[in-house]
Amino acid sequence: MDGIAEDRSFSGDTSHPKPGFFDRENTVAGPGFNRWLVPTAALAIHLCIGMAYGFSVFWLPMANLVSGADPVACADISFFQALTTTSCNWAVSHVTYTFGIFIGMLGISAALWGAWLEHAGPRKAGAIAALCWGGGLILGGIGVMTHQLWLLYLGCGVLGGIGQGLGYITPVSTLIKWFPDRRGMATGFAIMGYGGGAMVGAPLAVWLMGHYSVDGGTGVASTLMTMGVIYFFVMMAGALGFRVPPNGWKPLGWEPATGPQANTMITHGHVHLNRAWKTKQFWLIWSVLFLNVTAGIAVISMASPMLQDVFGGALVGIKDSAAELTAAQKTAVVAAAAGLVGLISLFNSVGRLFWASLSDKLGRKNTYLTFFVLGIVMYCLLPTWGHLGMAGMFVISICVIMSMYGGGFSTVPAYLADIFGTQMVGAIHGRLLTAWTAAGLVGPVVIALIREVQLEAGIEPALVYDRTLYIMAGLLVLGLICNSLIKPVDASLHMTDEELARERMLQRDNGASADAQTAARGAFGIVGVLAWLAVGIPFLIGLYIAIAKAAALF
């Protein structure tokens, strides 16, 4: 079929066995369903996997598990020895590799199984994500308990990373099909959960470690296993809550814009995954996401030390930059910098919903134009605020940058749906997430190298950040150029009616279109209230904790 490979796992044969409970056929919505329940299912999954951003609370406790370790014998332990040692503590650098592994596996698994997910449906994919993420944390906890670093990598890193990838893309296609009138807002709700997962999970992890370490030890192993069980059940509840609309479903009274009022960047056709990833539009959007994420990672990785190095005692009211700080004053400076980390989490999360919702009005291309133009200005102003001693403006600029970093993630699924259509947007999004993996692995290395080179050249530590920030602004200039080059896909690349019918046959819901006009017209009701409270209360608690931490800045 004109470059579209045959999917051997789904032959399209109508004689297949009766669908099982987790199969897509059994998730097609009936007349009593309300579409506003779908974002709660998405949030349940993303709030759990979003703990990836909060894993830093484990690094130091993991590096102090062996209380009687011989500092002399363990001084020169190699990485390969660290994988199996039970007599020496792991280095912090060894355990932090876990983050790189599961971010790498996130992109790889999303790219590999995105097309399968479109056919299997969100219930089955969400359930497998729950098994992998929850099970990965439990296996990682066993690795910590037995002090086997390779088992930590296998559990939290590899298995957990697969759960991350599947869980991240599971809601995307479903939400976009439920909300054709508000694509950005719909995906913004889900991906906001990923940004807010650490606001909920990190304080929970700290509390659990404190609880389990009452009788000695660090409590890390028990905490990981407990959180694995909790996350499994919460994610499974989200997976079971998913429903998909029958083909042809539309919100009452809504029709896609046509004629002069139509947004020319929004296609009415559908591009197959096997064609989409070969187009220049795909690679331009890939570059846009990669450059936006790389620049954002620079701020995330440098924010706290940068604030301390640039402003120092000024953060606690000491105007004399040459004054020696007391131990109490140094503690207060560190607390203020930690407040900035709380603000970063807050704006990273809330910015995802704000910018994605705004993109429904501005258009996706104009929203990214705003990201890059405003981002360039903010990055270039940060060194100026530092030289002028304007800590308040410095913090505000970082908050704006972080809102756009999160907004870039939440806006891109709707951007892909606009350009390539909705039929395979989940699979295409999965391929695109390799840009996040690349930025997550390459970005910190490049930033660290830039910093080292400048320090070796004799540049003062406080001034090292200036050049790094200007370089990040340069990356955003490249992103601005890539975004400006994105045009609609040529109609010749759209799937034909026969190809589209085949894709729907692979999803095994092509007969459901007769219900399209009556499906999902149910009231919001008590079920909707309870579902939103179930995901909203934990998120608001995390929001309160983040704001409380940020208060140390003021």
C-alpha angles and dihedrals in degrees: 000000000000097000097327108126121224113256104227093187091063110036096178090236108153090210093076117132123274108289117259127232094266096045120111093244090067094053099061106124123249128214095273096057122106118211092220088074091068096070089055090056089049092048092050089059098040095047087058100046090041087076083088087086090053099051091104088083087072100050101082096040089049089053092056104049098115106066097186099046115147106238093204097049092043097045096095100033111151127224093253091050089050090058093072108014118125097176101055131057119246117248116246088242090057095055094042089064084076089074092052091049097053093043088051092048090047092063095039096049093044090052095045099045103029093100091046090052092056089058099036095049133226097284095060094039092047092049092051090047089053091051093048099043096039093039091045091056091049091049090046089052089054088051090054092045092052092035093237109147093191089059091052089053092047095047108037095021110041104018093034090047091055088051088050093053097046093041093049097054098032097090099037103084092038094051094047091052092049093048108038087150094053107026096153095048092048096053089039090063093054098041090044084065091058091052091047097044092091092050088061101031102043096057089044090052092048091050093048092049089051091049095048095043095057091103094042136286128069100280091224097127095049090044093053092048093046092049089047090058093045093048092047093057095042093048092045089053088052092048092051090049095060121109127176124216119243115252111281096024116150134173112263112274095007123123127171112258116259137181123021092342094057120107104242090208091066112083124211092204133070129239119208118238091241090060100033097064091052094057125098088234091064094051093045090054088044089055092045091055093042094052094043092050094045091053091046092050088056090062094042093052096042105032101095099040090039092056091049095045096045101041104018112162092007087079089068097039100270107136097183104089091193094055117115111241122229121231090258092050091049089052090051091051091051090049090052091051089049087054088060089055088054090052091049090056091047097050093038089058103037092041089063093064095036098052096037091052091046089052089066086067102033098037124244097267092051091047091056089045086058091048093054100040094045091040093054090052093047095048092049092048096052094078089047092053088050094052091047092048092238100149093167094058089043091057093044091052092051090050091053090048092050093049088056092045089058092039090057091061095047097044097049098073090056089045089055091047090052093051103035104023129246103275097087102011093123092056093045090049089052091056091046093055088074083081089064091048091050093048092046092053101035101034100064091044093052092045092050091049092050090051094048094049091052094047091050088051089060099254114154113256093240091054095047089080093057096067093040091054092048089052090051089051087054090055089054089053087058089048090051090054093048092049092050090055095057112112133169116284115257111261090234088073094057119108115261120238089260093051091047091049090051092052090051090049089054087055088050094221100099091114093057096077091092087070094050097104096048102035123106099009094127125128122263091238132155092314090060092048092050093046093052092045090051092058098026099056096055090045092051091048089053089047091053092050091050091050091047090054091047090054088076087074094062 
